[in-house]
Amino acid sequence: GAVAMQGYTVTVTGANDAPVFTSGGTGTVAENEPASTVIYTAHAGDVDGDTITYSLGGTDASLLNIDSSTGTVTLKNSADYESKTTYSFDLLADDGHVSHEVSKAVVVSITDVNEAPSSTDDSVTMFDDVNKELSLSDFGIYSDPESVAIVDVKIISLPSEGTLEYSLDKITWNPVQVDDLIPAADITAGKLRFVPVSGMHSVTVGFQVSDGVLLSSSTYTLNIIPEHAVTLPTGTDTVTNGSGATIYTVDIPAGITFVSEVLTDTGLSVDEQLNGFADNLITDPATYEQVHDEIDSYVAGIGSTTVEVRSIALDDSSGFDPSHPVVINGSVGGTEALVIDASKLPHGTIIDLHNVEFAIIIGPAHLEGGSGSNIIIADGADQYIMLGPGNDTIQGGGGNDSVGSDGGNDKVYGDEGNDFVYGGPGNDSLYGGTGNDTLRGDIGNDFIDGGDDDDTAIFSANHTRYSISYDAGTYTVVDTVSGGGDGTDTVTGVEHFQFLDGTFDPAAIVDNTPPVVSSMSPTDAATGVGVSDNIVFRFSEAIERGTGLIEIHSGTAGGAVVESYNASNTHVTITSDTLTIDPTANLSNGTDYYVTFASGSVHDFAGNNYAGTSSYHFSTVAAAVAANGGSSGGGAGVVLAGVAGIGILAWLIL
């Protein structure tokens, strides 16, 4: 059949394509590279030639910057392998067209670089007639970013008196020279010692520590401090200073060895003496730092006060009864600072401390105290510390401690461990620190901070006795009983409130309900009310005055003000849940009255304002009825003489 041919032209219109990434999904950066170091460069192609804009998303985007034009990704802060080993982020590329943003996941690894170790200055005490074998712990608190153990100690400077000696076999000893590298294993084996000279002063040794590859960038100082020790006999003894003045007296029970120590270098400051004694006993890094901080704080507050610093070493022998206390009485007119080593005593041995202004306790002591304001710092053992009257400061340190003070305005810290922290009478500040702590402020207006982990605050009565409010992470717990012992406590960082009737989630018992009037006297709509009667409101809960005025008006709520009461006026009194108005003069017969409460004039202990009411009213007795000694109908109250007519007394609460 016939075939017809027809020509057509088809035009193909190209679609705009999204960008395509050509750069890889990984990268590396060396540890300690500074901020602004380029760790990755993004590359994406666009076949349509559109301009591409780069941005970041994903887990670590906030730690990085990106140039939106070039795609270079840089550090905001120096890379640290010990805290983070990779950066994970999403690259985003957009050519400006709808739905054309594409992403690519990238992981940049941080390569570890060996970093130099560090240490701290340290002190040791020793007798000037006995060689001192040095240990690794005498060379500060060692730290290495890669957790590599100490390998060597390099001696940078030598003591000005006495001799630092080293031995390979502990038989033949040779003087150490500057720049000698002493293996840590040999120090642990007792192959490094200091040989004193009689009558020597304090001396120093400069040192660096090594991880086997790198030396510390800083040079540290070992202070070697001579001391004198006296072993006191059983019974009552007195320790005096060089002038014969009493520093403290002590009652030593049978079976206790009591050694009193004093540093012989009279040129040392108070903090040098305390650090010298404490450093000799403390090896735990956390305790070391805490004790040094507390010593600094104490010394900063003593000014030019003369302080007698002593160390006490306690040990027991057969026949010792731990229930018999070691009693230490500081001099009433002096200031004492003691470092007490109780680490060799049986757990629970009682040390009874009186009038000692500052003490550091080493070991699992049972410390009790009498009068005087004391500062007590404990180490990482489990301690029981309960002081007496006085404004005390107690640091429990590590371990599961029971710490508190039975009187005064105290600061009590549980620190590490699961602690019981007790304030006792007075306005105290309690701090739980880390661990699952139990805190009790007891009598007074206390501040309670549970700190980290799961903590409980204890209160003495049923929970309904307290008004609890919450604002910005802090609870205010008010004992609503007039003169209530628990006072007003401020509580933060506490997960549980324990009352006499149970333990509660604090958020579940916060008081958000304003008070309401539960009864009035005179009763609502009463008649024949006496003109000298008090006006009484009873509320649904305990209340207190606010800042607004309470006023009595005649005729109407906006009528003439008969009486006006501010928050301090003695004619308005509050007892728990009851507010009483005692007018300064008798009300008039046959006169209408309104009582107005300004906003905020009354609220509960949680700060919830009373909303008020406008329906309550009553009438005063007519003058004629009053003159006849009768009542005008149903009202209660004393009837006094007046003028004719029945007055209406109405209440309007604004």
C-alpha positions as CSV (number, residue, x, y, z in Angstrom):
1,G,0.0,0.0,0.0
2,A,1.0,3.6,-0.2
3,V,3.3,5.0,2.5
4,A,3.3,8.6,3.6
5,M,6.3,10.2,5.3
6,Q,6.1,13.1,7.8
7,G,9.1,14.7,9.6
8,Y,9.0,15.9,13.3
9,T,11.4,17.8,15.5
10,V,11.7,16.8,19.2
11,T,13.3,19.3,21.6
12,V,14.8,17.8,24.8
13,T,14.9,20.3,27.7
14,G,17.6,19.4,30.2
15,A,16.6,19.1,34.0
16,N,18.8,20.9,36.6
17,D,20.7,18.2,38.6
18,A,21.6,18.3,42.2
19,P,25.3,18.5,43.3
20,V,27.3,15.3,43.7
21,F,30.1,14.9,46.3
22,T,33.5,13.8,45.0
23,S,35.5,14.1,48.3
24,G,35.9,11.0,50.5
25,G,34.2,10.1,53.8
26,T,37.3,10.0,56.1
27,G,40.2,12.2,57.2
28,T,42.8,12.5,59.9
29,V,44.2,15.2,62.2
30,A,47.0,15.0,64.7
31,E,46.3,15.6,68.4
32,N,47.2,19.1,69.7
33,E,46.8,20.7,66.2
34,P,45.6,24.3,67.0
35,A,42.3,25.9,66.3
36,S,41.8,26.9,62.6
37,T,43.7,23.8,61.4
38,V,42.1,22.5,58.2
39,I,41.0,18.9,58.9
40,Y,38.9,18.2,55.7
41,T,38.1,19.9,52.4
42,A,34.7,19.2,50.8
43,H,34.4,18.8,47.0
44,A,31.1,18.6,45.1
45,G,30.4,18.9,41.4
46,D,27.4,20.4,39.7
47,V,26.9,19.6,36.0
48,D,24.8,22.7,35.5
49,G,27.5,25.0,36.7
50,D,25.5,26.3,39.6
51,T,27.3,27.9,42.6
52,I,27.5,25.4,45.5
53,T,27.2,26.5,49.2
54,Y,28.6,24.3,51.9
55,S,27.4,23.9,55.5
56,L,27.8,21.4,58.4
57,G,25.4,19.2,60.4
58,G,25.5,16.1,62.5
59,T,27.0,15.2,65.9
60,D,30.1,17.3,66.0
61,A,29.2,20.2,63.8
62,S,29.3,22.6,66.8
63,L,33.0,21.9,67.3
64,L,34.0,22.8,63.7
65,N,33.8,25.7,61.2
66,I,33.3,25.4,57.4
67,D,34.0,27.9,54.7
68,S,30.7,28.0,52.8
69,S,32.4,28.8,49.5
70,T,35.6,26.6,49.6
71,G,34.3,23.7,51.7
72,T,37.4,23.8,54.1
73,V,36.5,22.4,57.5
74,T,38.6,23.8,60.4
75,L,38.8,23.2,64.2
76,K,37.3,25.6,66.7
77,N,39.6,24.3,69.4
78,S,42.7,22.3,69.6
79,A,42.2,18.5,69.0
80,D,42.7,16.4,72.2
81,Y,42.9,12.6,71.7
82,E,42.4,11.9,75.4
83,S,39.0,13.5,75.4
84,K,37.8,12.7,71.9
85,T,39.2,10.3,69.2
86,T,37.0,11.3,66.2
87,Y,35.0,14.1,64.7
88,S,31.7,12.9,63.1
89,F,29.8,15.4,61.0
90,D,27.6,15.7,57.9
91,L,28.7,17.8,54.9
92,L,25.8,19.6,53.2
93,A,26.0,21.0,49.7
94,D,23.3,23.1,48.0
95,D,23.1,24.6,44.5
96,G,20.2,26.9,45.4
97,H,17.5,24.9,43.7
98,V,14.5,23.5,45.6
99,S,15.3,20.1,47.1
100,H,18.8,20.1,45.9
101,E,20.6,20.0,49.2
102,V,22.7,16.8,49.4
103,S,24.7,15.4,52.4
104,K,27.7,13.2,53.0
105,A,28.7,11.6,56.3
106,V,32.4,12.2,57.3
107,V,34.5,10.8,60.1
108,V,37.9,12.5,60.8
109,S,40.1,10.5,63.2
110,I,42.4,12.2,65.7
111,T,45.8,10.5,65.9
112,D,47.3,10.2,69.3
113,V,50.5,12.1,70.1
114,N,52.6,11.4,73.2
115,E,52.3,14.3,75.6
116,A,54.6,15.1,78.5
117,P,53.6,14.0,82.0
118,S,53.3,16.4,84.9
119,S,53.6,16.4,88.7
120,T,53.2,18.7,91.7
121,D,55.4,20.2,94.3
122,D,55.6,18.1,97.4
123,S,57.0,18.0,101.0
124,V,58.4,15.4,103.3
125,T,59.2,15.6,107.0
126,M,62.1,13.8,108.7
127,F,64.2,13.7,111.8
128,D,67.6,15.3,111.4
129,D,69.4,12.3,112.8
130,V,67.8,9.6,110.7
131,N,68.3,8.9,107.0
132,K,65.1,9.3,105.0
133,E,64.3,6.7,102.3
134,L,62.3,8.5,99.6
135,S,59.4,7.0,97.8
136,L,57.7,7.8,94.5
137,S,54.8,9.5,96.3
138,D,57.4,12.1,97.6
139,F,57.8,13.4,94.1
140,G,54.3,14.9,93.8
141,I,51.1,13.7,92.3
142,Y,52.1,12.3,88.9
143,S,49.8,12.6,85.9
144,D,50.2,11.5,82.3
145,P,47.7,12.3,79.5
146,E,48.1,8.8,78.0
147,S,48.0,7.2,81.5
148,V,51.6,5.9,81.1
149,A,53.2,5.2,84.5
150,I,56.1,7.2,85.7
151,V,59.4,5.7,84.5
152,D,62.1,8.1,85.7
153,V,62.8,11.1,88.0
154,K,65.4,13.5,86.8
155,I,67.2,15.5,89.5
156,I,67.5,19.2,88.5
157,S,68.9,20.8,91.7
158,L,70.4,19.4,94.9
159,P,69.8,20.3,98.6
160,S,71.9,23.0,100.2
161,E,72.3,20.9,103.3
162,G,72.5,17.1,103.6
163,T,73.1,14.7,100.7
164,L,70.8,13.0,98.2
165,E,72.2,9.5,97.7
166,Y,71.5,6.6,95.2
167,S,72.5,2.9,95.4
168,L,72.3,0.0,93.0
169,D,72.5,-2.6,95.7
170,K,71.5,-0.6,98.9
171,I,75.0,-1.3,100.3
172,T,77.2,1.2,98.5
173,W,75.7,4.7,98.3
174,N,76.9,7.5,96.0
175,P,75.9,11.2,95.9
176,V,73.3,12.0,93.3
177,Q,74.5,14.6,90.7
178,V,72.5,17.2,88.9
179,D,70.8,15.8,85.7
180,D,70.9,12.2,87.1
181,L,68.0,10.1,85.9
182,I,66.8,7.8,88.7
183,P,64.5,4.9,87.6
184,A,61.1,4.9,89.3
185,A,61.5,1.2,89.9
186,D,64.7,1.9,91.9
187,I,63.0,4.6,94.0
188,T,60.2,2.1,94.8
189,A,62.9,-0.4,95.8
190,G,64.3,2.0,98.4
191,K,67.5,2.9,96.4
192,L,67.2,6.7,96.8
193,R,67.6,8.4,100.2
194,F,68.3,11.7,101.8
195,V,71.1,11.9,104.5
196,P,70.5,14.8,106.8
197,V,72.9,16.8,109.0
198,S,72.3,17.7,112.6
199,G,70.6,21.0,113.1
200,M,69.8,21.4,109.4
201,H,67.1,23.8,108.0
202,S,64.5,22.9,105.4
203,V,66.0,22.2,102.0
204,T,64.7,21.6,98.5
205,V,65.3,19.2,95.6
206,G,64.3,20.2,92.1
207,F,63.0,17.4,89.9
208,Q,61.2,16.5,86.6
209,V,59.2,13.4,85.9
210,S,59.4,11.2,82.8
211,D,57.1,8.7,81.0
212,G,60.1,7.1,79.5
213,V,60.0,9.3,76.4
214,L,59.3,12.8,77.5
215,L,60.2,14.8,80.6
216,S,57.7,17.1,82.2
217,S,57.9,20.7,80.8
218,S,58.0,22.1,84.4
219,T,60.5,21.6,87.2
220,Y,58.9,20.8,90.6
221,T,60.2,21.2,94.1
222,L,60.5,18.6,96.9
223,N,60.7,20.3,100.3
224,I,62.6,18.3,102.9
225,I,61.6,19.6,106.3
226,P,63.3,18.5,109.6
227,E,61.1,17.7,112.6
228,H,61.3,16.8,116.3
229,A,59.1,14.2,117.8
230,V,58.2,13.3,121.4
231,T,56.3,10.2,122.5
232,L,53.9,11.1,125.3
233,P,53.2,8.7,128.2
234,T,49.7,7.3,129.0
235,G,47.5,9.6,131.0
236,T,47.2,13.4,131.0
237,D,50.0,15.3,129.3
238,T,50.6,18.9,128.3
239,V,52.3,19.9,125.0
240,T,54.0,23.4,125.2
241,N,55.9,25.6,122.8
242,G,59.4,26.9,123.2
243,S,58.3,29.6,125.6
244,G,56.5,27.1,127.8
245,A,53.0,28.2,126.9
246,T,50.4,25.4,126.6
247,I,49.5,24.4,123.0
248,Y,47.2,21.5,124.0
249,T,46.6,19.0,126.7
250,V,45.8,15.4,126.0
251,D,44.3,12.4,127.8
252,I,45.9,9.2,126.4
253,P,44.1,5.9,127.2
254,A,46.1,2.7,127.9
255,G,47.3,1.0,124.7
256,I,47.7,4.2,122.6
257,T,51.0,5.4,121.4
258,F,50.8,9.2,121.0
259,V,53.6,11.0,119.2
260,S,53.7,14.8,119.1
261,E,55.7,16.3,116.2
262,V,56.9,19.8,115.5
263,L,59.0,21.1,112.6
264,T,62.3,22.5,113.8
265,D,62.8,25.1,111.1
266,T,61.3,28.2,112.8
267,G,61.3,30.2,109.6
268,L,58.5,28.2,108.0
269,S,55.1,29.9,107.4
270,V,51.9,28.3,108.7
271,D,51.0,26.9,105.3
272,E,54.5,25.5,104.7
273,Q,54.2,23.7,108.1
274,L,50.7,22.3,107.4
275,N,51.6,21.2,103.9
276,G,54.8,19.7,105.1
277,F,53.0,17.5,107.6
278,A,50.0,16.7,105.3
279,D,52.1,15.9,102.2
280,N,54.0,13.3,104.2
281,L,50.7,11.4,104.8
282,I,48.6,12.0,101.7
283,T,49.0,10.0,98.4
284,D,45.5,10.3,96.9
285,P,45.4,13.1,94.2
286,A,41.9,14.2,95.0
287,T,42.6,14.5,98.8
288,Y,45.9,16.2,98.1
289,E,44.3,18.9,96.0
290,Q,41.4,19.4,98.5
291,V,43.7,19.6,101.5
292,H,45.9,22.1,99.9
293,D,42.9,24.3,98.9
294,E,41.6,24.2,102.4
295,I,45.0,25.0,103.9
296,D,45.2,28.0,101.5
297,S,41.7,29.1,102.5
298,Y,42.5,28.8,106.3
299,V,45.8,30.6,106.1
300,A,44.2,33.5,104.1
301,G,41.8,34.1,106.9
302,I,44.1,34.1,109.9
303,G,46.0,37.3,109.1
304,S,48.8,37.9,111.6
305,T,47.4,35.5,114.2
306,T,50.1,33.3,115.8
307,V,49.3,29.6,115.0
308,E,50.9,26.7,116.7
309,V,51.2,23.9,114.1
310,R,51.7,20.3,115.3
311,S,51.4,16.8,113.9
312,I,50.1,13.9,116.0
313,A,50.7,10.3,115.1
314,L,48.5,7.7,116.8
315,D,49.0,3.9,117.0
316,D,47.5,1.2,119.2
317,S,49.0,-1.8,120.9
318,S,47.5,-4.9,122.6
319,G,45.0,-4.2,125.3
320,F,43.6,-1.0,123.8
321,D,39.9,-0.5,124.2
322,P,38.6,1.6,121.2
323,S,35.7,2.9,123.2
324,H,38.1,4.9,125.4
325,P,38.6,8.2,123.6
326,V,41.8,10.1,123.0
327,V,40.9,13.6,124.3
328,I,42.7,16.7,122.9
329,N,42.0,20.1,124.4
330,G,43.5,23.1,122.7
331,S,44.4,26.1,124.8
332,V,41.5,28.5,125.2
333,G,43.6,31.6,124.6
334,G,45.7,30.2,121.7
335,T,45.2,29.1,118.1
336,E,46.2,25.6,117.1
337,A,46.4,23.7,113.8
338,L,46.8,20.0,114.0
339,V,47.5,17.2,111.5
340,I,46.3,14.0,113.1
341,D,47.4,10.7,111.7
342,A,44.8,8.1,112.8
343,S,45.4,5.7,110.0
344,K,46.9,3.0,112.3
345,L,44.1,3.1,114.8
346,P,41.2,0.5,114.8
347,H,38.2,1.7,112.9
348,G,35.9,3.6,115.3
349,T,38.5,4.8,117.7
350,I,37.1,8.0,119.3
351,I,39.1,11.2,119.1
352,D,37.5,13.9,121.2
353,L,38.6,17.3,120.0
354,H,38.0,20.6,121.9
355,N,39.0,24.2,121.1
356,V,41.2,23.2,118.2
357,E,40.7,25.8,115.4
358,F,42.0,23.7,112.5
359,A,42.6,20.0,112.1
360,I,43.4,17.6,109.2
361,I,42.4,14.0,110.0
362,I,44.1,11.1,108.2
363,G,42.5,7.6,108.6
364,P,39.1,6.1,109.6
365,A,38.7,8.2,112.8
366,H,35.6,8.7,114.9
367,L,36.0,12.4,115.7
368,E,33.8,14.2,118.2
369,G,34.2,17.8,119.4
370,G,33.1,20.2,122.1
371,S,33.0,23.9,122.1
372,G,34.9,26.2,119.9
373,S,34.8,27.0,116.2
374,N,36.7,24.3,114.3
375,I,37.8,23.6,110.8
376,I,38.2,19.9,110.1
377,I,39.6,18.4,106.9
378,A,39.4,14.6,106.5
379,D,41.1,12.3,104.0
380,G,39.6,9.5,101.8
381,A,38.9,7.0,104.7
382,D,35.4,6.5,106.2
383,Q,35.1,8.9,109.0
384,Y,32.5,9.8,111.7
385,I,32.9,13.5,112.6
386,M,30.4,15.2,114.9
387,L,31.4,18.5,116.4
388,G,29.9,20.5,119.2
389,P,28.8,24.1,119.6
390,G,30.6,26.7,117.5
391,N,30.7,27.8,113.9
392,D,32.4,24.8,112.4
393,T,33.6,23.9,108.9
394,I,33.9,20.2,108.1
395,Q,35.2,18.6,104.9
396,G,34.5,14.8,104.8
397,G,36.8,14.0,102.0
398,G,36.5,10.7,100.1
399,G,34.9,7.7,101.7
400,N,31.4,7.1,103.2
401,D,31.4,9.6,106.0
402,S,29.0,10.8,108.7
403,V,29.8,14.5,109.3
404,G,28.0,17.2,111.2
405,S,28.0,19.7,114.0
406,D,25.6,19.9,117.0
407,G,25.3,23.7,117.2
408,G,26.4,26.9,115.6
409,N,26.2,28.2,112.0
410,D,28.2,25.5,110.2
411,K,29.5,24.6,106.8
412,V,29.5,20.8,106.4
413,Y,30.8,19.1,103.2
414,G,30.3,15.4,102.5
415,D,32.6,15.5,99.5
416,E,33.2,12.2,97.7
417,G,31.4,9.0,98.7
418,N,27.9,8.2,100.1
419,D,27.7,10.5,103.1
420,F,25.4,11.5,105.9
421,V,25.6,15.3,106.4
422,Y,24.1,16.9,109.5
423,G,23.7,20.6,110.4
424,G,22.2,20.5,113.9
425,P,20.9,23.6,115.5
426,G,21.9,26.9,113.8
427,N,21.7,28.3,110.3
428,D,23.9,25.8,108.4
429,S,25.2,25.2,104.9
430,L,25.3,21.5,103.9
431,Y,26.9,20.1,100.7
432,G,26.6,16.5,99.7
433,G,29.2,16.5,96.9
434,T,29.4,13.4,94.8
435,G,27.8,10.1,95.8
436,N,24.3,9.2,97.1
437,D,24.1,11.4,100.2
438,T,21.6,12.0,103.0
439,L,21.4,15.6,104.3
440,R,19.6,16.9,107.4
441,G,19.6,20.6,108.2
442,D,17.7,20.2,111.5
443,I,16.9,23.3,113.6
444,G,17.4,26.6,111.9
445,N,17.3,28.2,108.4
446,D,19.6,26.0,106.4
447,F,21.0,25.8,102.9
448,I,21.2,22.2,101.5
449,D,22.9,21.3,98.3
450,G,22.9,17.5,97.5
451,G,25.4,17.8,94.7
452,D,25.7,15.0,92.2
453,D,24.0,11.6,92.0
454,D,21.0,10.5,94.1
455,D,20.5,12.5,97.3
456,T,17.9,12.7,100.1
457,A,17.0,15.7,102.4
458,I,15.5,14.8,105.8
459,F,12.9,16.8,107.6
460,S,11.6,16.2,111.1
461,A,7.7,16.3,110.7
462,N,5.0,15.1,108.4
463,H,5.1,16.7,104.9
464,T,1.8,18.5,105.4
465,R,3.4,20.7,108.0
466,Y,5.7,22.3,105.4
467,S,5.0,24.8,102.6
468,I,7.2,24.0,99.6
469,S,7.8,26.3,96.6
470,Y,10.1,25.9,93.6
471,D,11.9,28.5,91.5
472,A,14.9,28.2,89.1
473,G,16.2,24.8,90.4
474,T,15.8,25.6,94.1
475,Y,13.1,24.5,96.6
476,T,12.2,26.6,99.6
477,V,10.9,24.5,102.4
478,V,9.1,26.4,105.2
479,D,8.1,24.9,108.6
480,T,4.7,26.5,108.9
481,V,4.3,25.8,112.7
482,S,4.9,29.0,114.6
483,G,8.4,28.7,116.0
484,G,8.8,25.5,114.1
485,G,12.3,24.1,114.5
486,D,13.1,23.4,110.9
487,G,12.8,27.1,110.0
488,T,13.1,28.0,106.3
489,D,15.4,25.8,104.3
490,T,16.7,26.4,100.8
491,V,17.3,23.1,98.9
492,T,18.9,22.3,95.6
493,G,20.4,19.2,93.9
494,V,18.2,16.8,96.0
495,E,16.1,14.1,94.4
496,H,14.1,13.0,97.5
497,F,12.5,14.7,100.5
498,Q,12.1,12.4,103.5
499,F,9.5,13.3,106.1
500,L,8.1,11.6,109.1
501,D,5.2,10.2,107.0
502,G,7.2,9.1,104.0
503,T,9.6,9.9,101.2
504,F,8.4,12.0,98.3
505,D,9.5,13.4,95.0
506,P,9.9,17.1,95.7
507,A,8.2,18.1,92.5
508,A,5.1,16.2,93.6
509,I,4.6,18.1,96.8
510,V,5.3,21.7,95.7
511,D,2.6,24.0,97.0
512,N,0.9,25.7,94.0
513,T,-2.5,26.2,95.7
514,P,-3.4,29.6,97.1
515,P,-5.0,29.8,100.6
516,V,-8.7,30.2,100.9
517,V,-10.9,31.3,103.9
518,S,-12.3,28.3,105.7
519,S,-14.3,30.3,108.4
520,M,-14.9,33.8,109.6
521,S,-16.0,35.4,112.8
522,P,-18.5,37.0,112.7
523,T,-20.1,34.4,110.4
524,D,-21.3,35.3,107.0
525,A,-24.6,37.3,107.0
526,A,-24.6,37.6,110.8
527,T,-26.5,40.5,112.4
528,G,-26.2,42.3,115.7
529,V,-22.4,42.2,115.7
530,G,-20.7,44.0,118.5
531,V,-18.8,47.1,117.5
532,S,-15.8,46.2,119.6
533,D,-15.4,42.7,118.2
534,N,-12.2,41.6,116.6
535,I,-12.5,40.5,112.9
536,V,-11.1,37.0,112.4
537,F,-10.3,35.0,109.3
538,R,-9.2,31.4,109.4
539,F,-7.5,30.1,106.3
540,S,-7.0,26.7,104.8
541,E,-3.3,26.8,105.6
542,A,-0.7,28.9,107.4
543,I,-0.3,32.4,106.0
544,E,1.9,35.5,106.4
545,R,1.6,39.2,105.6
546,G,2.6,40.4,102.2
547,T,3.2,44.0,101.1
548,G,-0.2,45.4,100.3
549,L,-2.7,47.2,102.6
550,I,-5.6,45.8,104.5
551,E,-8.2,48.6,105.0
552,I,-11.6,49.1,106.6
553,H,-14.0,51.4,104.7
554,S,-17.3,53.0,105.8
555,G,-20.4,52.9,103.6
556,T,-19.0,51.1,100.5
557,A,-15.8,49.4,99.4
558,G,-14.7,52.7,97.9
559,G,-15.9,54.8,100.9
560,A,-13.9,56.7,103.4
561,V,-11.0,54.7,105.0
562,V,-11.7,54.1,108.6
563,E,-8.5,52.2,109.3
564,S,-5.5,51.1,107.2
565,Y,-2.9,48.5,108.1
566,N,0.4,47.9,106.5
567,A,2.5,44.7,106.9
568,S,4.1,45.9,110.1
569,N,0.9,47.2,111.8
570,T,0.4,45.5,115.2
571,H,-3.4,45.6,114.9
572,V,-3.3,42.9,112.3
573,T,-1.8,39.7,113.8
574,I,-1.3,36.2,112.2
575,T,-1.0,33.0,114.2
576,S,-0.4,30.1,111.8
577,D,-3.6,30.0,109.7
578,T,-5.6,32.7,111.5
579,L,-5.6,36.4,110.7
580,T,-7.1,38.8,113.3
581,I,-7.9,42.4,112.9
582,D,-8.2,44.4,116.2
583,P,-9.4,47.9,115.2
584,T,-7.8,50.7,117.0
585,A,-11.2,52.1,118.0
586,N,-14.7,50.7,118.2
587,L,-16.8,50.6,115.1
588,S,-19.9,52.7,115.0
589,N,-23.4,51.5,115.4
590,G,-25.6,51.7,112.4
591,T,-22.8,52.0,109.9
592,D,-21.9,49.8,107.0
593,Y,-18.3,48.6,106.7
594,Y,-16.2,47.0,104.1
595,V,-12.7,45.4,104.6
596,T,-10.5,45.3,101.5
597,F,-7.3,43.2,101.0
598,A,-4.9,44.6,98.4
599,S,-3.3,42.2,96.0
600,G,-0.3,40.5,97.7
601,S,-1.4,41.6,101.2
602,V,-1.7,38.0,102.4
603,H,-0.1,34.8,101.0
604,D,0.9,31.4,102.1
605,F,4.5,30.4,102.8
606,A,5.0,29.2,99.2
607,G,4.1,32.7,98.0
608,N,0.7,31.9,96.7
609,N,-1.5,35.0,97.1
610,Y,-5.0,34.8,98.6
611,A,-7.5,35.5,95.9
612,G,-10.1,37.1,98.2
613,T,-13.9,37.2,98.3
614,S,-16.6,39.9,97.9
615,S,-19.6,38.0,99.3
616,Y,-18.9,38.1,103.0
617,H,-20.8,40.6,105.1
618,F,-22.5,41.2,108.4
619,S,-24.4,44.0,110.2
620,T,-23.6,45.8,113.5
621,V,-26.1,46.1,116.3
622,A,-28.6,48.9,116.2
623,A,-28.1,51.7,118.8
624,A,-31.5,51.2,120.3
625,V,-31.0,47.5,120.7
626,A,-27.6,48.1,122.2
627,A,-29.1,50.5,124.7
628,N,-31.6,47.9,125.8
629,G,-28.9,45.3,126.1
630,G,-30.5,43.1,123.3
631,S,-29.7,41.9,119.9
632,S,-31.2,42.9,116.6
633,G,-31.4,39.4,115.3
634,G,-29.2,36.3,115.3
635,G,-25.8,38.0,115.4
636,A,-23.1,37.0,117.9
637,G,-20.8,39.3,119.8
638,V,-20.7,41.9,122.5
639,V,-23.3,44.7,122.2
640,L,-22.3,48.2,123.1
641,A,-24.3,51.5,123.2
642,G,-24.7,53.4,119.9
643,V,-27.1,55.3,117.8
644,A,-30.2,54.1,116.1
645,G,-30.2,52.0,113.0
646,I,-28.8,48.7,111.8
647,G,-25.4,48.9,110.1
648,I,-24.1,46.5,107.5
649,L,-20.4,45.4,107.7
650,A,-19.4,43.8,104.4
651,W,-16.1,42.3,103.2
652,L,-14.6,42.9,99.9
653,I,-11.2,41.3,99.1
654,L,-9.5,42.7,96.1
